[in-house]
Amino acid sequence: MKIHLFIFAVLIAGFVSYNLFLKVDDDKTNTVINIVYASILFGYISFMAFTLLKKMKK
């Protein structure tokens, strides 16, 4: 489970660094990138929860 938390921390750091330093000038494109990145983050959270529930079931 530690590796999952490490990957999640890297994803969060990437999201924050993108929003602080690497923004795209076009607002629509920037919004689309933020939505896609946030969707990936929430998908990874659900994957971690599913993995944890599978481990708890055993």
C-alpha positions, 0 to 999 in steps of 0.5 A: 500500500505504501507504493500506492500512496507514493504514486498518489503523492507524486500525482498530487505534486504534479497537479500542484506544480502544473497549476503553479508553474506550467499553466497554458495561456488559453483558459479553455485548454487549461480547464480541460487539462485540469479536469482530465488531471483531476479525473485521473486523481479521483480514479486513482483514489477509487483504485486505491480504495478498491485495492484496500477493500480487496485486501481487507476481504481476505 
